[in-house]
């Protein structure tokens, strides 16, 4: 709760003072994937449904799947897409305080998170360097830009001025109503099932947390940069 509150303040400051926009949304639940362009997604699109997925058709299927899992007393995981737009170039550091490293650390600190990648991430392993490299050119505004953004908005741990985008993988939560095998303190085989209210899918609740952690990381690096460079 504390980091979400702090992140909300950081997110508001970054938006109002620097024009940096931070958003996150559910991109996948189980094997159901959204079909979205993260550059075009808006906060209104995300809040259009209870699963917080901007692809409305996929969202309906996700909701049905989560309900099916809930009725079975089980749980299911998925992926949250994080997006940070209008980040100035030059934030971060080349070794110990890389932006991707700090974002990864922040996301991995969230309960149930089991994976993180930035840019094309694991999807880049089958590519050649000539395919993955982002060629530089002079943009319409006269600034140095890249023709594409497979790197995900950072080079050598430092922001490039392009959109930062990353994915956060959430496992199916462990606490479920379905009976499972375990052992007790006497080392006896017993059955375990959880009583009470437990979310079958934590992704919709985790979206604001991913937002908050993104904002705190960028805010931290912005303040460091300002202190060092004025």
Residue pairs with C-beta under 8 A, 6 or more apart in sequence:
3 209
3 212
3 213
3 216
4 208
4 209
4 212
5 212
6 212
6 216
7 208
7 209
7 211
7 212
7 213
7 214
7 215
7 216
8 212
8 215
10 212
10 215
10 216
10 218
10 219
11 22
11 211
11 212
11 214
11 215
13 219
14 20
14 22
14 215
14 218
14 219
14 222
15 21
15 22
18 86
18 88
18 222
19 86
20 84
20 85
20 86
20 87
20 218
21 83
21 84
21 85
21 86
22 82
22 83
22 84
22 85
22 211
22 214
22 215
22 218
23 41
23 42
23 43
23 46
23 82
23 83
23 211
24 46
24 80
24 81
24 82
24 83
24 207
24 208
24 210
24 211
24 214
25 34
25 36
25 41
25 45
25 46
25 52
25 53
25 54
25 80
25 81
25 207
26 34
26 51
26 52
26 53
26 59
26 62
26 78
26 79
26 80
26 81
26 203
26 204
26 207
27 33
27 34
27 36
27 53
27 78
27 79
27 80
27 81
27 167
28 34
28 78
28 79
29 51
29 53
29 62
29 65
29 66
29 76
29 77
29 78
29 201
29 203
30 62
30 65
30 69
30 76
30 77
30 78
32 58
32 61
32 62
32 65
33 58
34 53
34 54
34 55
34 58
34 59
35 55
35 58
36 54
36 55
36 81
38 81
38 83
38 163
38 165
39 83
39 85
39 163
41 54
41 83
42 54
45 54
46 52
46 53
46 54
46 207
48 54
48 56
48 59
49 56
49 59
49 60
49 63
50 63
50 204
51 59
51 62
51 63
51 66
51 203
51 204
52 203
52 204
52 207
53 59
53 62
62 78
65 76
66 76
66 200
66 201
69 75
69 76
69 200
69 201
70 200
72 178
73 176
73 177
73 178
73 193
74 172
74 176
74 177
74 178
74 200
75 172
75 173
75 174
75 175
75 176
75 198
75 199
75 200
75 201
76 172
76 200
76 201
77 112
77 114
77 169
77 170
77 171
77 172
77 173
77 201
77 203
78 169
78 170
78 201
78 203
79 167
79 168
79 169
79 170
80 167
80 168
80 170
80 203
80 206
80 207
80 210
81 165
81 166
81 167
82 103
82 107
82 164
82 165
82 166
82 167
82 168
82 210
82 211
82 214
83 163
83 164
83 165
84 153
84 163
84 164
84 165
84 214
84 218
85 163
85 164
86 163
87 153
87 159
87 161
87 163
87 164
87 218
88 159
88 161
89 158
89 159
89 160
89 161
90 158
90 159
90 225
91 99
91 158
91 159
91 218
91 221
91 222
91 225
92 98
92 99
92 102
92 154
92 157
92 158
92 159
92 221
93 157
93 158
94 156
94 157
94 158
95 157
97 157
97 221
97 224
98 154
98 156
98 157
98 158
99 154
99 157
99 158
99 159
99 164
99 217
99 221
100 118
100 152
100 154
100 157
100 166
101 157
102 217
102 220
102 221
103 116
103 118
103 164
103 166
103 213
103 214
103 217
104 116
104 118
106 213
106 214
106 216
106 217
107 113
107 116
107 166
107 168
107 210
107 213
108 116
109 213
110 168
110 206
110 209
110 210
110 213
111 202
112 170
112 171
112 173
112 202
112 206
113 168
113 169
113 170
113 171
114 169
114 170
114 171
115 167
115 168
115 169
116 166
116 167
116 168
116 169
117 123
117 166
117 167
118 152
118 153
118 154
118 164
118 165
118 166
118 167
119 149
119 150
119 151
119 152
119 153
119 154
119 165
119 166
120 127
120 132
120 150
120 151
120 152
121 152
121 166
121 167
124 132
124 150
127 150
132 150
132 151
133 150
134 146
134 147
134 148
134 149
134 150
134 151
134 162
135 146
135 147
135 148
136 144
136 145
136 146
136 147
137 144
137 145
137 146
137 147
138 144
138 145
139 145
143 161
144 161
145 161
145 162
146 160
146 162
149 162
149 163
149 165
151 160
151 162
152 164
152 165
152 166
153 159
153 160
153 161
153 162
153 163
153 164
153 165
154 160
154 164
159 221
168 206
168 210
170 202
170 203
170 206
172 201
173 198
173 199
173 200
173 202
175 194
175 198
176 193
176 194
176 198
176 200
177 193
177 194
177 195
177 198
178 193
179 191
179 192
179 193
180 191
180 192
180 193
181 189
181 190
181 191
181 192
182 189
182 190
182 191
182 192
183 189
183 190
184 190
199 205
